[in-house]
Amino acid sequence: LNKPEWYLTQVLMWIGNHAKFLDDKIQPILDKAGSSVNAGLEFSRALVMLILEKLAADIPCLLYDDTLFCHLVDEVLLFERELYSVHGYLSTFPSCMHILSEESCFQRWLTVEKKFALQKMDSMLSSEAAWISQYKDITDVDEMKVPDCAETFMTLLLVITDRYKNLPTASRKLQFLGLQKELVDDFRIRLTQVMKEETRASLGFRYCAILNAVNYIATVLADWADNV
């Protein structure tokens, strides 16, 4: 259960190792018979169906172990990325995202995603470098003087988007968007709390850093507004 990468990697190796044989030997036979079947894709689809069976059996056993469950989700997302980008798998075919979208599994995924995101936010705001810009010494890069915590937070949101963008239904994506909105609001509250501590020094370093953070986040969110 703690090594899903073993069978996921094995399947990717089988797909890669058989590609030339299927293209050179099997596809011409299908083409000659007037079939529209793509040998390589059908081979991939059959192997993915085995993975779906395996996942359906494994997930109930690790649903309430955060570490194992997160590791499984991470490995599945890596597997899917390579399946589509390297091996040309079709989005209309069955995929692991359908298993991750099933109710009990999906709600667990949302829960652990939120848990680890909040932990990340705790660590980024308690860091000594939280209010310092990474690029403070490079003026042409650092026009907005973005503090490290704001940049890390927006990267966190971007990573979450990247993880859920291939979910098969819009309703599931919207639930993840709801999580992101919660995180933005949580971050806003945290900034407000820090700002209240700094009101006596409104021209102080940290107060200005908070204003820069808010400006940066608002600007990036506006840029993302075109992303359906």
N, C-alpha and C positions, 0 to 999 in steps of 0.2 A: 504493500500500500504506500510505502514512503518512496517508491521509485517509479512513478508513472513514466518518467523520461525513458525508462528502459524499453517499454513496448512502443512508445510514440516514436522514438528514434529508430527503432527496428523497422517500423512501417515506412518511415521516410527513406531508409536505406533500401528496402525492397522496391519501393517505387522508382528510386533513382537507378538502381542496378538493373531493373528490367526494362527501362525506358527504350533503350536501343533495340533490344530484341523484339519488343512489341511493335515498335515503329517500322523496323526493317523486315521482320518475318511475318507478323500476324496482320498488321494493317493492310498490306497489299492483298492478302486473301479476302479480307472483309470488303475492300474496295472492289475487287474483281467480282465479288458476289453481289455488288450493288447495294451493300449495307451502309447505312449512315453512322454506324457505331464507331466511336473512337476507342481503339483498343487500350491505349494508355490510360485514358480517363476512366474507362470501365473497370480496369484493374485497380486504379486508385480508389474508385467508389466502393468496390467490394472490400478492400482493406479498411477503409474508413468505417464501413458498417461493422466490422469486427471490433474496432476501437469503441464505437458507440455502445456495443453490447458490454464490453469490458468496463466502460465508464459507468453504465447503468448499474452494474453489479457492485462496483467499488465505492461509488459516491455515498450510498447510505452508510457504509462502514466508517467513513471518515468525516461525516458531515459536521460533527461537533468537536473535532480536533482542529483548532484554528491553524496550527502550523502545517499539518498534513493537507488540509483543505486548500489553504493559500498556495502551497507548493503545487498541488494538482492544477489549480486554476492557472498559475503562471506557466506551467509546462504545456498545458492545453493551448493557451494563447500563442506561445512560441511555435508550437506544432502547426496551428492554423495559419500563422503568418507565412511559414515556409511552404506549407501545402499550396497556398494560393500564389505566392510570389515566385517560387522556384519551379513548382510542378504544374502550374496552370489549372489548378482545380477550379471547378465552376461553382459560382455562388448559388446556383439552382439545385446543386446536389446536397444530400444530407451532410451535416457538419456537426462538430462537437458543440458549437454554440447552441444548437437545438437542445442538447442535454443540459447545458448550463442555464438555459432559459426556463427549464421546468420549475414549477413553483417553489418547492422546498429547497432546491439547490440554489435558485436565483435569489431568494430572500436571504439565504445564508451568505451568499456572495456579497450582497449589498451590505449586510451587517458587518462582515469582516473588513470590507473595503472602507467602511466608515470608521471602524475601530482603528485601523492602521493609519488612516488619514489624520485622525485626531491626535494619535501618538506622534506622527510626523510634525504636526503643527505645534505640539507642546515642545518638541525638541528644537524646532527652528526658531521659536520665539525666546527660548531660554538660552540660546547660543550667545556666546560673547560677541559674535560678529553679526547678530541679528539686524542691527540698525546701520551697519556699515556697508557701503557699496563695494562690490567686488572690483569695480572698474574705476574706483575713485581717482586713480593716478593717470587714467587715460581719458583726457577731456573730450575727444571726438567720439568716444563710445558712450560716455556717461552724461549725456545732456539732461536726462531725467533724474539723475542721482538716485537710482533705485536702491533701497536698502536690501540686503541679502534675504531677509525674511519674505519680502513681497515677491521677489523673483523666484524663490524656492516654492512659495505658495502657488504661483501661477504655473510653474512647472508641474507641481502636484496635480492641479486641475487638468493640465494637458495630458499627463500620463493616464489619468482616469478615463478621459475621453478616448484615448488611443486603445485602452483595454476594452471598452464597451462598444466601440463604433461598428463592429461587425456582428452585433446581435441581430437576429433575423427579423425582429418586429420593432416597430416604432414605439409601441407601448412600453417595452422593456427599456429602450434607450431613454425614454422620458422619465422612467423611474430613476435611472442613473443621473439624469439631468437634475432631478429633484434633490438627489444627494449632493450634487455640486452646488446647488443654490443654498442648501443648508450649510455647507462648508464656507461659502462666501459670507453668509450671515454670521456664522460663528467667528470667522476671522475679523469681520467688522466689529463685533462686540469686543474681541480681544484688543483690537487697536484702540477702541474707545476707552477701555479700562486703562491702558498704558497712557493714553493721552491725558486722562484726568489726573494722573500722577504728575504730569509735566506742565499743568496749566500755569504754574507760577513762573515758569521759564519758557514763555511761548516763542521766544526767538532762540531757544536752546537747541542743541544738536539733535536730541531725540525727537522733540516736537516737530522740527522741520522734516526729519526722516519719516515720521508718520504721515505728514501731508504729502511728501513725495511718494510714499507707498500707495496712498489712496488714489493719487493722480495716475500713477502707473497702472494700477489694477483697473481703474475706470477706462483708461485708454485701451488696454488690451481686451477687455470685455467688449468694448465698442467695435474693435477690429474683428472679434469673433462673431459679431452679430450676423454676419453674412453666411456663417457656417450652419447650414440647415441641421 
